[in-house]
Amino acid sequence: MVTDLERNVNTCDQDQMPWVSNCGYDAVGAILKELYPSIKPRGTDWAKAGEVVAYNQTEFVPEADAADTYFDQEGYAYVPNSCKEEGTRCGVHLSLHGCGMGKWLIQKSWVENAGYLEWASTNDMIVLFPQNVNS
């Protein structure tokens, strides 16, 4: 995943974990602008504007199929503070990481560094980050 955020571990010429690189291009912004043409500009402090919470993924996978799905027990969701206020309508966006980008290997690097949180923080958007295990 390419981004323009300064905090990412990799430079653009590095092809290594955590597979998120600062290449001077906001790929998440480009994706979200295509999906939501009236989206507001991204924020700069997602941590003040909301929180990343863990959720139990096992309740969404039938027991008989659990061994075949490679779902981790826990996934993450970013919930803007605005979405916690009664009466606020919030969208939900699903962010799927690539191979080798689950929390089992890179912890929350995909969640916190890909760029979704900045956009979600100003757009009343809950972002779900399901997690897989090594397969």
C-alpha positions as a Markdown table, in Angstrom:
| # | Residue | x | y | z |
|---|---|---|---|---|
| 1 | Met | 0.0 | 0.0 | 0.0 |
| 2 | Val | 1.4 | 3.4 | -1.0 |
| 3 | Thr | 0.7 | 6.5 | 1.1 |
| 4 | Asp | 1.9 | 10.0 | 1.5 |
| 5 | Leu | 1.9 | 9.8 | 5.3 |
| 6 | Glu | 5.3 | 10.6 | 7.0 |
| 7 | Arg | 5.0 | 8.1 | 9.8 |
| 8 | Asn | 5.2 | 4.9 | 7.7 |
| 9 | Val | 8.1 | 2.6 | 8.2 |
| 10 | Asn | 9.1 | 2.1 | 4.6 |
| 11 | Thr | 10.3 | 4.5 | 2.0 |
| 12 | Cys | 9.0 | 4.0 | -1.5 |
| 13 | Asp | 12.0 | 2.0 | -2.7 |
| 14 | Gln | 11.6 | -0.6 | 0.1 |
| 15 | Asp | 9.6 | -3.7 | -0.6 |
| 16 | Gln | 9.4 | -5.3 | 2.8 |
| 17 | Met | 7.2 | -5.5 | 6.0 |
| 18 | Pro | 5.0 | -3.9 | 6.9 |
| 19 | Trp | 4.2 | -3.4 | 3.2 |
| 20 | Val | 3.0 | 0.2 | 3.7 |
| 21 | Ser | 5.3 | 2.7 | 2.1 |
| 22 | Asn | 5.5 | 6.5 | 1.9 |
| 23 | Cys | 5.6 | 7.1 | -1.9 |
| 24 | Gly | 4.1 | 10.6 | -1.8 |
| 25 | Tyr | 0.7 | 9.3 | -3.0 |
| 26 | Asp | -2.5 | 9.0 | -1.0 |
| 27 | Ala | -3.9 | 5.7 | -2.4 |
| 28 | Val | -6.6 | 5.5 | 0.2 |
| 29 | Gly | -7.7 | 9.0 | -0.6 |
| 30 | Ala | -7.9 | 8.2 | -4.3 |
| 31 | Ile | -9.9 | 5.0 | -3.5 |
| 32 | Leu | -12.3 | 6.8 | -1.2 |
| 33 | Lys | -12.8 | 9.8 | -3.5 |
| 34 | Glu | -13.8 | 7.4 | -6.2 |
| 35 | Leu | -16.3 | 5.6 | -4.0 |
| 36 | Tyr | -17.6 | 8.7 | -2.2 |
| 37 | Pro | -17.4 | 11.7 | -4.5 |
| 38 | Ser | -18.6 | 14.1 | -1.9 |
| 39 | Ile | -16.1 | 13.0 | 0.8 |
| 40 | Lys | -14.7 | 15.7 | 3.0 |
| 41 | Pro | -10.9 | 16.3 | 3.3 |
| 42 | Arg | -9.0 | 14.0 | 5.6 |
| 43 | Gly | -8.2 | 14.9 | 9.1 |
| 44 | Thr | -4.7 | 15.1 | 10.7 |
| 45 | Asp | -5.3 | 13.6 | 14.2 |
| 46 | Trp | -7.3 | 10.4 | 14.0 |
| 47 | Ala | -6.4 | 9.5 | 17.6 |
| 48 | Lys | -8.2 | 12.6 | 19.0 |
| 49 | Ala | -11.1 | 12.1 | 16.6 |
| 50 | Gly | -11.9 | 8.5 | 17.5 |
| 51 | Glu | -10.4 | 5.2 | 18.6 |
| 52 | Val | -9.3 | 1.8 | 17.3 |
| 53 | Val | -11.1 | -0.9 | 19.1 |
| 54 | Ala | -10.7 | -4.7 | 18.9 |
| 55 | Tyr | -13.8 | -6.9 | 18.2 |
| 56 | Asn | -14.4 | -10.6 | 18.4 |
| 57 | Gln | -14.5 | -12.0 | 14.8 |
| 58 | Thr | -15.4 | -15.6 | 15.8 |
| 59 | Glu | -19.0 | -14.7 | 16.2 |
| 60 | Phe | -19.2 | -14.1 | 12.4 |
| 61 | Val | -17.7 | -17.4 | 11.4 |
| 62 | Pro | -19.8 | -20.6 | 11.8 |
| 63 | Glu | -17.9 | -23.0 | 14.1 |
| 64 | Ala | -17.9 | -25.8 | 11.5 |
| 65 | Asp | -16.1 | -23.5 | 9.1 |
| 66 | Ala | -13.8 | -21.7 | 11.5 |
| 67 | Ala | -10.8 | -23.9 | 10.8 |
| 68 | Asp | -11.1 | -23.3 | 7.1 |
| 69 | Thr | -11.5 | -19.5 | 7.1 |
| 70 | Tyr | -8.1 | -18.4 | 8.5 |
| 71 | Phe | -9.8 | -15.6 | 10.5 |
| 72 | Asp | -8.0 | -14.4 | 13.5 |
| 73 | Gln | -10.0 | -14.4 | 16.7 |
| 74 | Glu | -9.8 | -10.6 | 16.8 |
| 75 | Gly | -10.3 | -7.8 | 14.2 |
| 76 | Tyr | -10.2 | -4.0 | 14.6 |
| 77 | Ala | -12.6 | -1.2 | 13.9 |
| 78 | Tyr | -12.0 | 2.5 | 13.9 |
| 79 | Val | -14.9 | 4.4 | 15.4 |
| 80 | Pro | -14.9 | 8.2 | 15.1 |
| 81 | Asn | -16.2 | 10.0 | 18.2 |
| 82 | Ser | -18.9 | 11.5 | 16.1 |
| 83 | Cys | -20.3 | 8.0 | 15.5 |
| 84 | Lys | -20.7 | 7.5 | 19.2 |
| 85 | Glu | -23.2 | 10.4 | 19.4 |
| 86 | Glu | -26.8 | 9.5 | 19.4 |
| 87 | Gly | -28.5 | 10.3 | 16.2 |
| 88 | Thr | -25.4 | 10.4 | 14.1 |
| 89 | Arg | -25.6 | 8.4 | 10.9 |
| 90 | Cys | -22.2 | 6.8 | 10.0 |
| 91 | Gly | -21.1 | 4.9 | 7.0 |
| 92 | Val | -19.1 | 1.6 | 7.3 |
| 93 | His | -16.1 | 0.9 | 5.1 |
| 94 | Leu | -14.4 | -2.5 | 5.0 |
| 95 | Ser | -10.6 | -2.4 | 4.6 |
| 96 | Leu | -9.0 | -5.7 | 3.7 |
| 97 | His | -5.2 | -6.1 | 4.1 |
| 98 | Gly | -3.0 | -8.1 | 1.8 |
| 99 | Cys | -1.1 | -11.3 | 2.4 |
| 100 | Gly | 1.4 | -11.0 | 5.2 |
| 101 | Met | -0.3 | -7.9 | 6.6 |
| 102 | Gly | -2.4 | -9.4 | 9.5 |
| 103 | Lys | -1.8 | -8.5 | 13.1 |
| 104 | Trp | -0.1 | -11.9 | 13.6 |
| 105 | Leu | 2.9 | -10.4 | 11.7 |
| 106 | Ile | 2.7 | -6.6 | 11.6 |
| 107 | Gln | 0.5 | -5.9 | 14.6 |
| 108 | Lys | -1.6 | -2.7 | 13.9 |
| 109 | Ser | 0.6 | -1.3 | 11.2 |
| 110 | Trp | -1.9 | -1.7 | 8.4 |
| 111 | Val | -4.7 | -0.3 | 10.6 |
| 112 | Glu | -2.8 | 2.7 | 11.8 |
| 113 | Asn | -0.6 | 3.5 | 8.8 |
| 114 | Ala | -2.5 | 2.8 | 5.5 |
| 115 | Gly | -4.4 | 6.1 | 5.7 |
| 116 | Tyr | -8.0 | 5.1 | 6.3 |
| 117 | Leu | -8.2 | 6.6 | 9.8 |
| 118 | Glu | -7.5 | 10.1 | 8.7 |
| 119 | Trp | -10.3 | 10.0 | 6.2 |
| 120 | Ala | -12.7 | 8.2 | 8.5 |
| 121 | Ser | -12.1 | 10.7 | 11.3 |
| 122 | Thr | -13.7 | 13.6 | 9.3 |
| 123 | Asn | -16.3 | 11.7 | 7.4 |
| 124 | Asp | -18.4 | 9.9 | 10.0 |
| 125 | Met | -17.1 | 6.6 | 8.7 |
| 126 | Ile | -16.5 | 3.4 | 10.8 |
| 127 | Val | -13.7 | 1.3 | 9.2 |
| 128 | Leu | -13.6 | -2.4 | 9.8 |
| 129 | Phe | -10.3 | -4.1 | 9.6 |
| 130 | Pro | -10.9 | -7.9 | 9.7 |
| 131 | Gln | -7.7 | -9.9 | 10.5 |
| 132 | Asn | -6.5 | -13.2 | 9.3 |
| 133 | Val | -3.9 | -15.7 | 10.6 |
| 134 | Asn | -1.0 | -17.2 | 8.8 |
| 135 | Ser | -2.2 | -19.7 | 6.3 |
